């Protein structure tokens, strides 16, 4: 399997907000790594696919570098959620000629952080 890393450095405005995007990508989203720069403690993230709006990661009050591995529950052909025993069956979220949209809130005035999006 070939995996690509898309790196996005994000700088906030004076109100602590920012919007940034990866380049257009296609494949399964395997992980997102946030590397704390000098964003204020308590920064909030909303990370989605731009075209579809599918949520990859939302979290409030982040204080340190962290990695997340987004997945969604799959369904059977009749639309019913797939389960294995009592556990949901999960798979990676797929981007198809889409960009990852990174929204920042409460990041502090002119502060930066970096996101690494792994796609395969």
Secondary structure as UniProt FT lines:
FT   STRAND          4..11
FT   TURN            14..15
FT   STRAND          18..21
FT   STRAND          25..36
FT   TURN            41..42
FT   STRAND          43..49
FT   TURN            50..52
FT   STRAND          55..62
FT   STRAND          66..68
FT   STRAND          71..73
FT   TURN            77..78
FT   STRAND          83..84
FT   TURN            85..86
FT   STRAND          87..88
FT   STRAND          90..98
FT   STRAND          100..105
FT   TURN            109..110
FT   STRAND          112..119
//
